[in-house]
Amino acid sequence: MKERLIYGLLAGAVMLPAFFACGNVQKKREADAAVEKAEKGAMLALVLPKIPVTVAEPEDRAGFIAVHFWDNLDFADRTKSLNADFMEQNFVEFLSLLPAVIDSDRKEAFGNLIRQASATPESRALIIALGNKYLHHPASPMRNDKYYVDFIKAGAADVTTRQIRNEGR
């Protein structure tokens, strides 16, 4: 009986650190996963433009951000401009600004986006697909016919501008 007690204590002494080590390994995995998720989120975030101090009114500040939202993205950089997760996340954030933006700034913002995305046919196609998905699809919670019309007009204006430039060459 005494031997069983000793073996039990020895087994417990050996197993107890292993038990705590497993718990620490699980906590470390959870912490690593949280850090990885935060880093991925940071990688998906586009650096927003700095608002000049002369832009003071809230609607003007929102308009400035919307108009210049995509300025820090080089659409020729295919690693970002063709990264569907990156582009979709930022497109949704861009659209979330628009309710605070006046019509003329919204139209200018769409024009800038389409013009910049036209750096490559693939990035332009991705932006057009995202616009259709979020602004026009019936199941989209962000569906907005007014915004969609402005988005389509910006795309059409960009095509016309590029055609005129090409004819002039």
Solvent accessible surface area in square Angstrom, and as a share of the most:
residue,aa,sasa,rsa
1,M,191,0.85
2,K,155,0.66
3,E,121,0.54
4,R,189,0.69
5,L,114,0.57
6,I,88,0.45
7,Y,145,0.55
8,G,44,0.42
9,L,119,0.59
10,L,103,0.51
11,A,53,0.41
12,G,35,0.34
13,A,63,0.49
14,V,105,0.61
15,M,122,0.54
16,L,100,0.50
17,P,82,0.51
18,A,49,0.38
19,F,143,0.59
20,F,121,0.50
21,A,49,0.38
22,C,90,0.54
23,G,33,0.32
24,N,94,0.48
25,V,68,0.39
26,Q,87,0.39
27,K,139,0.59
28,K,128,0.54
29,R,155,0.56
30,E,100,0.45
31,A,54,0.42
32,D,73,0.38
33,A,59,0.46
34,A,62,0.48
35,V,82,0.47
36,E,119,0.53
37,K,158,0.67
38,A,68,0.52
39,E,100,0.45
40,K,105,0.45
41,G,39,0.37
42,A,72,0.56
43,M,136,0.61
44,L,29,0.14
45,A,53,0.41
46,L,17,0.08
47,V,109,0.63
48,L,89,0.44
49,P,19,0.12
50,K,186,0.79
51,I,39,0.20
52,P,56,0.35
53,V,144,0.83
54,T,122,0.71
55,V,29,0.17
56,A,74,0.57
57,E,104,0.47
58,P,104,0.66
59,E,91,0.41
60,D,62,0.32
61,R,94,0.34
62,A,18,0.14
63,G,2,0.02
64,F,45,0.19
65,I,18,0.09
66,A,0,0.00
67,V,11,0.06
68,H,57,0.26
69,F,4,0.02
70,W,3,0.01
71,D,67,0.34
72,N,80,0.41
73,L,12,0.06
74,D,91,0.47
75,F,6,0.02
76,A,60,0.46
77,D,53,0.28
78,R,118,0.43
79,T,109,0.63
80,K,87,0.37
81,S,0,0.00
82,L,61,0.30
83,N,63,0.32
84,A,57,0.44
85,D,83,0.43
86,F,4,0.02
87,M,0,0.00
88,E,44,0.20
89,Q,75,0.33
90,N,1,0.00
91,F,0,0.00
92,V,42,0.24
93,E,64,0.29
94,F,0,0.00
95,L,6,0.03
96,S,68,0.44
97,L,47,0.23
98,L,1,0.00
99,P,102,0.64
100,A,64,0.49
101,V,11,0.07
102,I,74,0.38
103,D,67,0.35
104,S,70,0.45
105,D,27,0.14
106,R,7,0.02
107,K,107,0.45
108,E,90,0.40
109,A,1,0.00
110,F,0,0.00
111,G,25,0.24
112,N,24,0.12
113,L,0,0.00
114,I,0,0.00
115,R,119,0.43
116,Q,38,0.17
117,A,0,0.00
118,S,23,0.15
119,A,61,0.47
120,T,11,0.06
121,P,105,0.66
122,E,79,0.35
123,S,0,0.00
124,R,36,0.13
125,A,61,0.48
126,L,37,0.18
127,I,0,0.00
128,I,43,0.22
129,A,54,0.42
130,L,10,0.05
131,G,0,0.00
132,N,56,0.29
133,K,101,0.43
134,Y,33,0.12
135,L,1,0.00
136,H,81,0.36
137,H,96,0.43
138,P,110,0.69
139,A,83,0.64
140,S,15,0.10
141,P,132,0.83
142,M,52,0.23
143,R,95,0.35
144,N,47,0.24
145,D,84,0.43
146,K,115,0.49
147,Y,25,0.09
148,Y,36,0.14
149,V,71,0.41
150,D,11,0.06
151,F,0,0.00
152,I,75,0.38
153,K,131,0.55
154,A,12,0.10
155,G,7,0.07
156,A,56,0.44
157,A,59,0.45
158,D,15,0.08
159,V,55,0.31
160,T,69,0.40
161,T,55,0.32
162,R,82,0.30
163,Q,98,0.44
164,I,113,0.57
165,R,128,0.47
166,N,91,0.47
167,E,143,0.64
168,G,70,0.68
169,R,225,0.82
